[in-house]
């Protein structure tokens, strides 16, 4: 029986933890043994982004163990906005650890998107290691259009799902508020905004004061609640700029929830086939220029007027390209040559 080591053994509600749980579940269904100890004679090691515990990886590489590093994006917002000294130092240290493993330890790099691949090579150069690109995937039997979670009949729900809305990423929430307000005032849609993600009480109060539509604050939710939340919404706004492969988008599409967003990052690799609408940002997203909210609202209004067509296309896109089995096949090929 093959044995795969997964490090670090992250827990929580964020993207890394969500991936680990999905990936380990997929391994178990295929009869593959799991360990979190790189010295426990694994056949291969998957590093989910990075780890401070470098020594076991070095020993494993010396033994000839295949080490695959899964890479998302690069921390960058802290270089454009004042997010505090502690956050700046943590972000830069994270980039250092990721780039060190990528250049010195990993024998194969697994990029989550073509965008992520190009980003890393542009900023940190090419590596001697082989690489592949595999998008994230979800269990299509769990994330599906049918199930608990009903659409409101008297108002439209705009949903934003992020792990955290602090640390410089609060601008995504600001854009969501402007989008909801424009849809209500210019297009006449009775709107409400639902926000899922960690946010301070102070920031929540400031945001609430300038909102022009009702806001439902759900806070950070366990991943088991996300399918129900997705099914209760009419539209997901993907708020993160230059996202490498956002799980919230993939989960929404699988639940038949259309996506609207600015065309940045890897979104044009995911939101295809009529599963949503992407619009030009309207400036330079890397410089955090003001975005084109009117264009975003026009695209969102089109989706709201054509719900059945967009919802069917969203599910079809997930079924064709974003299932868990397809993701597992890509990772196991890199890890075990299967």
C-alpha positions in Angstrom: 0.0 0.0 0.0 1.5 3.4 -1.0 2.1 5.8 1.8 2.0 9.6 1.3 3.2 12.1 3.9 1.3 15.4 4.1 2.9 18.4 5.8 2.0 20.5 7.6 -1.0 18.9 9.2 -3.0 22.2 9.2 -6.4 22.5 10.9 -9.0 25.2 10.8 -11.3 26.7 8.2 -8.9 28.2 5.7 -7.9 27.1 2.2 -5.0 24.9 3.3 -7.0 23.1 5.9 -9.9 22.6 3.5 -7.6 21.2 0.9 -5.9 18.8 3.4 -9.2 17.4 4.5 -10.5 16.9 0.9 -7.2 15.4 -0.2 -6.9 13.0 2.7 -10.5 11.9 2.1 -9.7 11.2 -1.5 -6.6 9.2 -0.5 -8.6 7.0 1.8 -11.1 6.1 -0.8 -8.2 4.9 -3.0 -6.6 2.9 -0.3 -3.5 5.0 0.2 -2.0 5.3 3.6 -1.5 8.7 5.1 1.2 10.0 7.5 2.3 13.4 8.7 5.8 12.4 9.6 8.4 12.8 6.8 10.7 10.4 8.6 8.0 7.7 8.6 9.2 6.0 5.4 6.7 7.6 3.0 6.7 6.9 -0.7 6.2 10.6 -1.4 5.7 13.9 0.4 3.2 16.6 -0.3 4.0 20.0 1.2 0.9 22.1 1.4 2.5 25.5 0.6 5.3 25.6 3.2 6.4 24.5 6.7 8.9 25.8 9.2 10.0 22.2 9.9 12.5 22.0 7.1 14.9 19.4 8.5 12.7 16.3 7.9 12.2 17.4 4.3 16.0 17.7 3.8 16.5 14.2 5.2 13.8 12.8 3.0 15.2 14.4 -0.1 18.6 12.8 0.7 16.9 9.4 0.9 15.5 10.0 -2.6 11.9 10.6 -1.6 9.8 12.5 -4.1 8.7 15.9 -2.6 5.9 17.8 -4.2 5.2 21.3 -3.1 1.7 22.7 -3.7 1.8 26.4 -4.4 -0.9 29.0 -4.2 -0.1 32.7 -4.7 2.5 35.0 -3.2 1.8 37.4 -0.3 1.8 40.9 -1.9 -1.0 43.1 -0.4 1.2 44.1 2.5 3.7 45.7 0.1 0.9 48.0 -1.2 -1.1 48.8 1.9 -0.1 49.5 5.5 -1.2 46.3 7.2 1.0 46.7 10.3 4.6 45.7 11.0 3.6 42.3 12.4 1.6 41.3 9.4 4.3 42.6 7.0 7.0 40.5 8.7 4.8 37.4 8.8 3.9 37.8 5.1 7.6 38.3 4.0 8.7 35.4 6.2 6.0 33.2 4.6 7.2 34.2 1.1 10.8 33.3 2.1 9.8 29.8 3.4 7.8 29.1 0.3 10.5 30.2 -2.1 13.2 28.3 -0.2 11.3 25.0 -0.4 10.5 25.7 -4.0 14.1 26.3 -5.1 16.1 24.1 -2.7 14.0 21.1 -1.5 11.0 20.3 -3.7 11.5 17.8 -6.6 8.2 18.7 -8.3 6.1 21.9 -8.0 2.3 21.7 -8.2 0.8 25.0 -9.2 -2.9 25.6 -8.5 -3.3 27.5 -11.8 -1.5 28.7 -14.8 -1.7 32.2 -13.3 0.1 30.9 -10.1 2.8 29.2 -12.3 3.5 32.4 -14.2 3.4 34.5 -11.1 6.0 32.5 -9.3 8.3 32.3 -12.2 8.0 36.0 -12.9 8.8 36.9 -9.3 11.2 34.2 -8.2 12.5 32.7 -11.5 12.3 29.2 -12.9 13.4 26.1 -11.0 15.2 23.0 -12.0 12.3 20.9 -10.7 9.6 19.6 -12.9 6.1 21.1 -12.5 2.5 20.6 -13.3 -0.7 22.6 -13.0 -3.8 21.2 -11.3 -6.8 23.2 -10.3 -8.5 22.6 -6.9 -11.5 20.4 -6.9 -14.5 19.6 -4.7 -16.6 16.6 -3.9 -19.5 17.1 -6.3 -21.8 14.9 -4.2 -21.4 17.3 -1.3 -21.2 20.6 -3.2 -24.3 20.3 -5.3 -27.3 22.4 -6.3 -29.9 20.2 -4.5 -30.0 20.2 -0.7 -30.6 22.4 2.3 -30.5 26.1 1.5 -33.3 27.8 -0.3 -33.3 31.0 -2.4 -35.2 34.0 -1.0 -38.3 34.9 -3.0 -38.4 38.5 -2.0 -34.8 39.7 -2.4 -31.6 38.8 -4.1 -28.7 37.6 -2.0 -25.1 38.6 -3.0 -22.6 36.4 -1.3 -19.0 37.0 -0.4 -16.9 34.1 1.1 -13.4 34.8 2.3 -11.2 33.2 5.0 -10.4 36.7 6.4 -11.4 40.2 5.5 -8.6 41.9 7.4 -4.9 42.3 6.7 -5.4 44.6 3.8 -8.1 42.5 2.1 -10.9 44.6 3.4 -11.1 46.4 0.0 -12.9 43.3 -1.3 -15.7 43.9 1.2 -15.8 47.5 0.2 -16.3 46.5 -3.4 -19.0 44.1 -2.5 -20.9 46.8 -0.6 -20.7 49.1 -3.6 -21.8 46.4 -5.9 -24.9 45.6 -3.8 -25.7 49.2 -3.5 -25.4 49.8 -7.2 -27.6 46.8 -8.0 -30.3 48.1 -5.7 -30.2 51.8 -6.7 -29.4 51.7 -10.4 -31.0 48.4 -11.4 -33.8 48.2 -8.9 -33.0 44.8 -7.4 -34.0 44.3 -3.8 -30.6 43.2 -2.5 -29.0 41.9 0.6 -25.3 41.1 1.1 -24.2 38.1 3.1 -20.6 38.1 4.3 -18.8 34.9 5.4 -15.3 35.3 6.8 -13.4 36.6 9.8 -13.8 40.3 10.4 -13.2 42.4 13.5 -16.2 44.0 15.3 -14.8 47.4 14.7 -14.4 46.9 11.0 -17.9 45.3 10.8 -19.4 48.4 12.5 -17.6 50.8 10.2 -18.7 48.9 7.1 -22.3 48.6 8.3 -22.5 52.4 8.7 -21.9 53.1 5.0 -23.8 50.2 3.5 -26.8 51.0 1.4 -28.4 47.5 1.5 -28.9 45.1 4.4 -25.9 43.0 5.4 -26.0 39.5 7.0 -22.8 38.9 9.0 -22.1 35.1 9.2 -18.5 35.3 10.4 -16.2 32.4 10.0 -18.2 29.2 9.3 -17.3 25.5 9.4 -16.8 24.1 5.9 -19.8 21.9 6.3 -22.1 24.9 6.2 -20.7 26.3 3.0 -22.9 24.2 0.6 -26.0 25.4 2.3 -24.9 29.0 2.2 -24.0 28.8 -1.5 -27.4 27.3 -2.3 -29.1 30.2 -0.5 -27.5 32.9 -2.7 -28.2 34.2 -6.2 -24.7 35.4 -6.9 -21.1 35.0 -5.5 -18.8 38.0 -5.7 -15.2 36.7 -5.7 -13.6 39.6 -3.8 -9.9 38.6 -3.7 -7.6 40.3 -6.2 -5.2 38.2 -8.2 -6.3 35.0 -6.5 -4.4 31.9 -7.5 -7.3 29.4 -7.4 -10.0 30.4 -4.9 -11.9 27.5 -3.3 -14.9 29.7 -2.7 -15.4 30.1 -6.5 -15.1 26.3 -7.1 -17.5 25.5 -4.3 -20.0 28.0 -5.6 -19.9 26.7 -9.1 -20.4 23.2 -7.9 -23.5 24.3 -6.0 -24.9 26.0 -9.2 -24.1 29.5 -7.9 -22.9 31.8 -10.6 -19.9 34.0 -10.0 -19.2 37.7 -10.8 -15.8 39.2 -10.4 -13.1 41.3 -11.8 -10.9 39.5 -14.3 -7.8 39.1 -12.2 -5.7 36.2 -11.1 -6.8 32.7 -12.2 -10.5 33.4 -12.4 -10.6 33.2 -16.2 -9.4 29.6 -15.8 -12.3 28.8 -13.6 -15.3 30.9 -14.5 -15.9 29.7 -18.1 -18.7 28.3 -20.2 -21.3 30.8 -19.1 -20.9 30.0 -15.4 -20.6 33.7 -14.5 -19.2 36.9 -15.7 -15.8 38.5 -15.4 -15.1 42.2 -16.2 -11.9 44.2 -16.7 -10.7 45.7 -13.4 -10.7 49.2 -14.8 -7.1 50.0 -13.6 -4.1 48.2 -12.4 -5.1 45.7 -9.7 -1.5 45.3 -8.7 -1.4 49.0 -7.7 -4.9 48.7 -6.1 -6.3 51.3 -8.4 -10.1 52.0 -7.9 -12.1 49.3 -9.7 -14.9 49.7 -12.3 -17.9 49.0 -10.1 -20.4 50.1 -12.8 -19.1 47.5 -15.2 -19.2 44.9 -12.4 -22.8 45.8 -11.5 -23.9 45.6 -15.2 -22.5 42.0 -15.4 -24.1 41.1 -12.1 -27.5 42.5 -13.2 -27.3 40.3 -16.3 -26.7 37.2 -14.2 -29.6 38.0 -11.8 -32.0 38.4 -14.8 -30.9 35.0 -16.2 -30.6 32.9 -13.1 -31.6 29.5 -14.6 -29.2 29.7 -17.5 -26.2 30.8 -15.4 -27.0 28.4 -12.5 -27.1 25.4 -14.9 -23.8 26.5 -16.6 -22.1 26.9 -13.2 -22.8 23.3 -12.3 -21.9 22.1 -15.7 -18.5 23.8 -15.4 -17.8 22.2 -12.1 -18.8 18.7 -13.3 -16.5 19.0 -16.4 -13.4 20.5 -14.8 -13.5 20.9 -11.0 -14.4 17.6 -9.5 -12.4 16.0 -6.7 -11.5 12.9 -8.7 -9.9 15.0 -11.4 -7.8 16.8 -8.9 -6.8 13.6 -7.2 -5.7 12.1 -10.5 -3.4 15.1 -11.1 -1.8 15.0 -7.7 -1.3 11.2 -7.6 0.4 11.4 -11.0 2.9 13.9 -9.6 3.3 12.0 -6.3 3.3 8.4 -7.4 3.5 8.4 -11.1 0.0 7.0 -11.3 
